[in-house]
């Protein structure tokens, strides 16, 4: 599905490394999981603790992170605010038909 996205250099590098390691194309879940893991890693390093409330507070206070292909915003409740695209399968191919705002 990612063939239909405007991809950043960072995302292209991730796709190539993923293919080399797992011998298959990444799916959209792998992109979101990677972004979440990086945010968690940054939070753990920044607070120097694994206490959940400290990690959560840092993530919420920081608020905005650069993901593989887009900026990710965490609101004051800890909810993710990011672009969401709608894809339709046409002739076995994912086609981006718009964004959810």
TORKOL-4160 file (C-alpha; in steps of 0.2 Angstrom, whole numbers, padded with zeros to 4 digits, m for minus):
101
<pt num="1" X="0000" Y="0000" Z="0000"/>
<pt num="2" X="0014" Y="0012" Z="0003"/>
<pt num="3" X="0018" Y="0013" Z="m0015"/>
<pt num="4" X="0004" Y="0026" Z="m0016"/>
<pt num="5" X="0011" Y="0037" Z="m0002"/>
<pt num="6" X="0022" Y="0052" Z="m0004"/>
<pt num="7" X="0037" Y="0044" Z="0006"/>
<pt num="8" X="0050" Y="0053" Z="0015"/>
<pt num="9" X="0069" Y="0048" Z="0014"/>
<pt num="10" X="0067" Y="0041" Z="0032"/>
<pt num="11" X="0053" Y="0030" Z="0027"/>
<pt num="12" X="0062" Y="0024" Z="0011"/>
<pt num="13" X="0077" Y="0019" Z="0022"/>
<pt num="14" X="0065" Y="0010" Z="0034"/>
<pt num="15" X="0057" Y="0000" Z="0020"/>
<pt num="16" X="0074" Y="m0005" Z="0013"/>
<pt num="17" X="0080" Y="m0011" Z="0030"/>
<pt num="18" X="0064" Y="m0020" Z="0033"/>
<pt num="19" X="0064" Y="m0029" Z="0017"/>
<pt num="20" X="0083" Y="m0034" Z="0019"/>
<pt num="21" X="0079" Y="m0041" Z="0037"/>
<pt num="22" X="0062" Y="m0049" Z="0035"/>
<pt num="23" X="0063" Y="m0053" Z="0016"/>
<pt num="24" X="0045" Y="m0046" Z="0013"/>
<pt num="25" X="0037" Y="m0029" Z="0012"/>
<pt num="26" X="0032" Y="m0020" Z="0028"/>
<pt num="27" X="0014" Y="m0017" Z="0031"/>
<pt num="28" X="0006" Y="m0001" Z="0039"/>
<pt num="29" X="0006" Y="m0009" Z="0056"/>
<pt num="30" X="0025" Y="m0010" Z="0055"/>
<pt num="31" X="0026" Y="0009" Z="0052"/>
<pt num="32" X="0015" Y="0013" Z="0066"/>
<pt num="33" X="0024" Y="0001" Z="0078"/>
<pt num="34" X="0041" Y="0008" Z="0073"/>
<pt num="35" X="0035" Y="0026" Z="0077"/>
<pt num="36" X="0027" Y="0021" Z="0094"/>
<pt num="37" X="0043" Y="0012" Z="0099"/>
<pt num="38" X="0054" Y="0027" Z="0094"/>
<pt num="39" X="0043" Y="0039" Z="0104"/>
<pt num="40" X="0044" Y="0027" Z="0119"/>
<pt num="41" X="0063" Y="0025" Z="0118"/>
<pt num="42" X="0065" Y="0044" Z="0117"/>
<pt num="43" X="0054" Y="0046" Z="0133"/>
<pt num="44" X="0063" Y="0032" Z="0142"/>
<pt num="45" X="0080" Y="0040" Z="0138"/>
<pt num="46" X="0074" Y="0057" Z="0143"/>
<pt num="47" X="0066" Y="0054" Z="0159"/>
<pt num="48" X="0079" Y="0040" Z="0165"/>
<pt num="49" X="0065" Y="0030" Z="0172"/>
<pt num="50" X="0052" Y="0017" Z="0168"/>
<pt num="51" X="0039" Y="0024" Z="0179"/>
<pt num="52" X="0024" Y="0025" Z="0168"/>
<pt num="53" X="0017" Y="0042" Z="0174"/>
<pt num="54" X="0035" Y="0050" Z="0171"/>
<pt num="55" X="0035" Y="0042" Z="0153"/>
<pt num="56" X="0018" Y="0048" Z="0150"/>
<pt num="57" X="0020" Y="0065" Z="0156"/>
<pt num="58" X="0036" Y="0068" Z="0146"/>
<pt num="59" X="0027" Y="0061" Z="0130"/>
<pt num="60" X="0012" Y="0073" Z="0133"/>
<pt num="61" X="0023" Y="0088" Z="0137"/>
<pt num="62" X="0034" Y="0085" Z="0122"/>
<pt num="63" X="0018" Y="0084" Z="0111"/>
<pt num="64" X="0025" Y="0083" Z="0094"/>
<pt num="65" X="0037" Y="0070" Z="0086"/>
<pt num="66" X="0043" Y="0066" Z="0069"/>
<pt num="67" X="0037" Y="0049" Z="0063"/>
<pt num="68" X="0044" Y="0039" Z="0048"/>
<pt num="69" X="0033" Y="0049" Z="0036"/>
<pt num="70" X="0024" Y="0062" Z="0045"/>
<pt num="71" X="0023" Y="0073" Z="0061"/>
<pt num="72" X="0014" Y="0064" Z="0076"/>
<pt num="73" X="0005" Y="0075" Z="0089"/>
<pt num="74" X="0000" Y="0068" Z="0106"/>
<pt num="75" X="m0014" Y="0078" Z="0114"/>
<pt num="76" X="m0015" Y="0082" Z="0133"/>
<pt num="77" X="m0025" Y="0066" Z="0135"/>
<pt num="78" X="m0011" Y="0055" Z="0127"/>
<pt num="79" X="m0021" Y="0053" Z="0111"/>
<pt num="80" X="m0013" Y="0053" Z="0094"/>
<pt num="81" X="m0017" Y="0066" Z="0082"/>
<pt num="82" X="m0011" Y="0061" Z="0064"/>
<pt num="83" X="m0017" Y="0060" Z="0046"/>
<pt num="84" X="m0027" Y="0045" Z="0042"/>
<pt num="85" X="m0029" Y="0040" Z="0024"/>
<pt num="86" X="m0043" Y="0030" Z="0016"/>
<pt num="87" X="m0038" Y="0016" Z="0005"/>
<pt num="88" X="m0048" Y="0006" Z="m0007"/>
<pt num="89" X="m0043" Y="m0010" Z="m0015"/>
<pt num="90" X="m0044" Y="m0009" Z="m0034"/>
<pt num="91" X="m0039" Y="m0024" Z="m0045"/>
<pt num="92" X="m0028" Y="m0030" Z="m0030"/>
<pt num="93" X="m0020" Y="m0014" Z="m0027"/>
<pt num="94" X="m0022" Y="m0001" Z="m0013"/>
<pt num="95" X="m0027" Y="0016" Z="m0020"/>
<pt num="96" X="m0027" Y="0031" Z="m0008"/>
<pt num="97" X="m0044" Y="0039" Z="m0010"/>
<pt num="98" X="m0043" Y="0053" Z="0003"/>
<pt num="99" X="m0039" Y="0059" Z="0020"/>
<pt num="100" X="m0049" Y="0058" Z="0036"/>
<pt num="101" X="m0048" Y="0075" Z="0044"/>
